[in-house]
Amino acid sequence: MKVLLDTNALMVPGQFGLDIFEELERLGYRRFLVPRPVLLELESLARRADSRRDRIAARIGLKLTGGCELVEAFGEADGVLVVLALEADAAVFTNDKELKKKLSTRGVTVIHLRQRRYLDIASGRSSDV
């Protein structure tokens, strides 16, 4: 199964020390997709985030994208994630409350951080490869 990663998802390892790829694999996901707008957000946060902690988490997230498939897309990250999830029949890993609502109302499987220790499936449909 495949999963699209949001900016805040890629920052989880730097913020909470969680191995997101191990957790995603535990949930059955093997293909990790990063849309270009997410990569651009991480680059911006790595340079300009308000806190040092967030800049470091963004830099860690950038390094983690090296093990992911880059998906060329244009536009605002949240909108791109919704469109790509529907087109690719993929789940989305995000902790963004509004994005989770947009995705779940469209039947997209949403993965999110639970208790800062593990990932959980919030809602939606299955996303087979």
N, C-alpha and C positions, 0 to 999 in steps of 0.2 A: 504494500500500500504506500501511497505517497502523501506527503504533508508539506504545505507551504508554511514558511517560517516568517513571522512578523518581527519587526525591529525589537520590540520588548522581549520576545521569546529568545532571540539571540543574545540578549543582555543578561538573561537569567543566570548563566554560569558565573559571570563576573559579579553579580549581585548576591547570589545565594549559594554558590559553590555546587550547584547541581549539574550532573552530566546529562544534558538534555537528550543527547543522541542515544545513550543507554536507556533512558526512560522511554523515548519514542520507540525504540526497538522492542522494549518490553510490551508496549501497546500494539506492536505488530507493524510499525512503520519502518520502511527500509529505504525509501527514496525521499531525500530532503531537498526541497526546492526553495530558492531565494529569488524573489523578483528584483529586478534592477532598482526600483524605487526604494526598496528596503535597504539595499546595499548603500544607496546614496544617503539615506537617513542615518545609517550607522556611521558613515564617513563624516557627516556633518556633526553628529553628536560626539564623535571621537575628538573633534577639534574644538567644539563650542558648547558642550553641555555645561550647565550651570555648576554642577558639582564635580569635583575630581573623581569621586567614586563612579559617577555616570560616564565620565570620559574614559576611565579605565574599563568599565563594563562594555562600552561600545567598541573599544579596541580589541578586547577579547572576542566579542561578537564578530568583528571583522575577520579575525584570524579563523574563527570557526566556519565562516562561509567558504573557506577553501575546500572543505569536505562536502560541499553541497553543489547541486546543479543550479547554475545561474539561469534565470528565465528572463529573457528580454521583454520588457514591457515599459510603457510610458504612462505617466500620470501620477496621481497621488497614491501613496502606498495602500491605504485602506481600500480605496475603490478598485485598485489593481488586484488586491488579494481576493475580493469578492468575485470579480470577473474570472480570474484564473481558477479559483476553487470550483466554480461552476463548469467552466470549460474543460478542466483537467480531471474533474471528478476527484478532487483532492480534499483532504481535511486541512484545517488551518490551526496552527499553534499560535495563540495570542492571549494576552492578559488584558487587552483593551475592552472595557465593558461595552462601549457603543458598537465596536466592531463585532464582538461576540453576538450582540443582539441582531445586527444586520445579517450575519452569517446564519444564525440559527433560524431566523424567520424564512430563509431561503432553503432550508434543509441541509445546510453544510455542517459536517461534523467539526466541532470545535474542541481543541485540546487546550488545557490551561494549567497553570501552576496551582497546586493545592497545598496549603499549609507550609509553603516554602520548602517542601521536602520531596514532592513527587508530582508527576503529571497525571491528569485525569481527563476523561472524555466528558465534555459538558452536554452535548446534544447533537442532533442532526442525523445524518445517514451514514452508512458505511462508505468507504472510499477505496474500493479495490483498484489495483493497478490495471 
